[in-house]
Structures are given as C-alpha cells and as structure tokens.
Amino acid sequence: MNRRLTKVKYKPDKGVHVEYEVLHNENWQTHTMRSCDAPEPEFVKALQALAPDVADLCELCPDCATGIVVQGVSLSYTGEESIMGATITALRNLDFANSPLVLNTPHKPESADDDKTPVLSPACCNHIDLLEMAVWGYVDGNRAQMVFAFGMGQDGEVAVPLETGAPC
C-alpha cells in the first residue's frame, strides 16, 4: 500500500490525531484517524526528538530545546518526486506568562534543486522518518501497554479501574 503521512498531533489529555493519504487508482485519498488510546513510548520519544530541530529551525539557542514540547508535525509533498516538506508545532513554557509560547517552524523541504533554498537538516529528516515509522505503527494498531489498577470495593469485590487512559 502506498501511503504518506500529512499530519500528526499528540496531546496526552486529548489523544492522537493522524491525517494521511493513500494512493488509489493514481489519486491520493485522504484519511483521518483520532484515538484516545495511548501511543507506545517510542511514538512519544520520536515526537519529542524533534525538539532540538524546532530550536534550530526557529533560530533559538540549542539550550532552548530543553523546554520545548513538540505537539505535532504537518507534512506536504510537492513535485513529481513528491519532495517532503515539514512544519513542526511545539510549546515552550515561559517564566513570566500564564500561557506557553506557541512555536510553528517555518515550512522547509527536505531537499531543493538549488543551493539558495533553505532545507531541513539531515538530522531533522531522520527524526521525521523515525516519527513516521512510529505513527504507521500506531495506525496499524500498536498502542501502549494498557495498565489497569483495579481497586477493591467495600465488599471485597473488584471495583472500577482507577486509571483508564486519556480522558478524550
């Protein structure tokens, strides 16, 4: 199956949102998936691995990556070769503000025909590739191991689970 990722968003309290396209009869069909199921730790790590890339793309100091929380990536494809381009969305808490700084990186392609067009770094492209693998795993059914902490009722019977996942 020929498919390509176009958007992924993850917020622990709201779940996972994935948009992707599937090639069917020479046309790209758009699909959307939303789930409250927690992703595997590798999914979250792959998303967060983009934090240094956000700092780099936004021309922030490398130390600023420490406080960046990546929430999503939007991908586009152009030309006959379907050259991938990306925009990364992240948050960073500020010391003297009630809300976080919202960071949207400039859109950059993975490659260009000339030396003047700014492109994504090889490290950023690698991080996006790792994220794509984790997202496809999620779409195909890989989820975090469910942990149910059952409490005991007053009569000694098993009660309702204490923890059930994201409150979507």
N, C-alpha and C positions, 0 to 999 in steps of 0.2 A: 504494500500500500504506500503510495506516495503522499506524504503529508508534511505540512510545515506549520510551525508554531507562530502565532501572530501576537499573542498577549498572555501573560500570566501575572496574577496578583495573589498575594497571600497575606492575610491578617489573621493571627491566631484566634481572635474573637469572631471573625466573620467567615473563615474558611478559605477555600481555594477557588479561584476563577480562572478558567483557561479558555482561550479562543484559539482555534487552529483551522487550517484549510486542508481539504482532501482533494486530490486531483481525480476527477471522474469524467471520463469522455472528453478529455482535453480542456476541461473547465474546472476552476478551483471552487469548491463548495465550502462555505463557512459553517463551522460547528462551534457551539459554546457548551461548556461544562461548568457547573458550580457544585461544590460539595462541602459539607461541614466536616467530613472525615479528615482527621489529622494526617498530614503527609509524613512520609518517612523522614528521619533525621537528615538523611543525605539531601533531600529536597530543600530543607531549610538551610543547611550548610552551603549548598550550591547557590542559593539566592543571596545569602549573606556574603559569600566570597566575592560578590560584585562591589562591595563597599569601597575597597581601595580604587576600583575603576571609576566609581562615582566621584570620589575626591579628585582623581586625575582629570576626568572629563570636565568637571566644574572648576578646574584650576585652583583647587584648595590645597592646603599643605597636606602632605602624606599623613601626619598625625591626626588630622581631622577625620580620617576614615574610621577611627576607633568608635566614635559616637554615632555613626551612620547606620540606620536600619533600612535595608532595601526591602521595598514592598512590591515592586513589580517591574516587568520589562515588556516593552512593546517592540515588536519586530516587523519590518517591512521588507519587501523583495522587489527589486527593480531590474529591468533589462532582460534580455534573452537568457542570460546566465543566472537570473534570479539572485543578484547580489544582495545579501542580507545587510540591513541597517538596523540600528537599535537606539532606543531611548530608554533610560533607566529611571525609575521613580523611587525616591527614598525620603526618609525623615531623619532629622537630627535635632535632639533636644537642645534648647538654648537656656543659658543660666538665668537670664533676666527677661523671660517671656512666659506667658501662660500656654502657648501653643508651640509646637515644633516648627522648625524651618522645613519647608517642603522643597525638595531638590528634584528637578527634572533635568537630566543631562541633555545637552544638545544632541540631536539626531546625527549619527555618523555611520557611514557604510563600513563594511569590513575591508573593502578594497576599492581602488579607483584607478582610472586609466591614466591619470596624470599625477605629478608629484606635488601639485598645489592643493589638492583636496584633502582636508584632514580626514583621517580614517581611525577606526578603533585599533587599539594596540593588540598585538598578538595575545597578550595575557588576557585581555578583556574578551576577545573572541573565544579563547579556550574556556573561560569561565561561563560564557553563554552556551557553549557546546555542552559543558557538564550540566548546566541547568536544564537544557533541552532534554538530555537523557533522563534526568530525574522527573521532569514533567511528563514525558512519554510513559515512564513507569507508573506515575500517578494515574494518568488517563487510562492505562491498561489494567489498573486495579491494585497497584502497590500502595499500601497505606501503612501508617504507624501501627505498631502492635497495640491492640486495644488493652487497656488496663482497667479492670473493674474492681473497685474496692467496695465490696458489699459490707454493709453494717448489719448488725444483728438487731432485730426488733425486740420489743419488751418481752414477748413470749418465747424468745429464743429462735424464732424463725428468721430466715434471711430476708432482709428488708430491701428497699430500693437502692440501686447503686448510688454511691456517694459522688462518683465522678463519671461523667458520660461523654466528655469531649466538648467541642466548640459549641457555644450557645447560638447557633445560626438562627 
